[in-house]
Amino acid sequence: MEKKPFPGFSVEFFPPKSEEGNTKLRATWQKLAALSPEFCSVTFGAGGSTKQGTLATVKAIRADGLDGVPHLSCVGNTREQIFETIESYRQADIHHMVALRGDLPSGMGAIGAFQYASDLIAYIRRTTGDWFHIDVAAYPEIHPQARSGYDDIRHLKHKFENGANSAITQYFYNADAYFHFRDRCAQSGIHQPIIPGIMPIFSYSRLVRFSDMCGAEIPRYMRRQMEAYGDDADSIRAFGLDVVTAMCERLLKAGVPGLHFYTMNQSSLVMEICERLALGDHSTPAFSSASSPT
Ligand code: FAD
């Protein structure tokens, strides 16, 4: 299959909590490596994962020749802890990070030194100048704690004013929500790249759980269809692949600056979507359209 002219795609992992998880994740990025993702980002403290695991995972990814990019979330951390983490990234010669506020588990702990991601970004720029390319989070369907879509875009703009370079969005299944958001951002004077975050559908129950937490909407037609499939995981998988691939096609046709896949540390759905879209470097022998990635 021929490689299409395309701005590139990236993938996101979370740091595993066990040796077995590490082994599985390594196999995942080694399979995805065949498609030459632009970078592989690794979350920080999300879903209760350990913070130390982020840098260790990024280093392992980089040792395999891929561009590992750590996230950094500030919530619950002191200024000293943040400084140490930034320095540890610098010492590992990392020049790209995703900077976030993060979420405190409900009722737990203090906010920490920085209240919002924009404060963290200002601090990173103040202490390290232009060392890092900084990605931030953006929310086409509005962050659940924002007072309004208008406020949320104003806060996103503040992150750019404080030194962010580009944004990656929360996932969505309605391409129009992204287009509307992108246009509103442009009207507000945001002209940096806003890369759509893409969540393949791993299971209906998991999708509902995540979407309730992060405020992403599952369109009614998708809910109804997946509910009708019940325990038929194969049909849900096939349906999810069709829906997500069709949305990615629309986004690509509209000239998005890239796609960022939430992999949940698994390769097969992302590889299948990339294969259908003819994304990535399919000339690499490790991957062909006849292979059945796991
Ligand atoms: P912020 O940009 O600080 O925004 C948080 C909320 O505060 C928004 O509602 C915003 O509108 C509002 N706000 C911002 N500034 C102000 C202000 N001055 N006054 C009033 N309100 C304000 N979480 C993790 O824990 N670890 C990760 O690695 C991680 N990676 C992610 C990667 C991506 C691409 C995305 C989209 C999300 C990720 N998250 C991660 C989840 C993220 O931390 C949560 O969505 C969190 O609730 C918000 O983080 P933020 O950086 O967008 O926060």
Residues whose N, C-alpha, C, O or C-beta is under 5 A from the ligand:
A	BS01	FAD	T43 F44 G45 A46 H71 S73 A99 L100 R101 G102 D103 Q115 Y116 A117 S118 A137 A138 H143 Q145 A146 D151 D152 H155 I168 T169 Q170
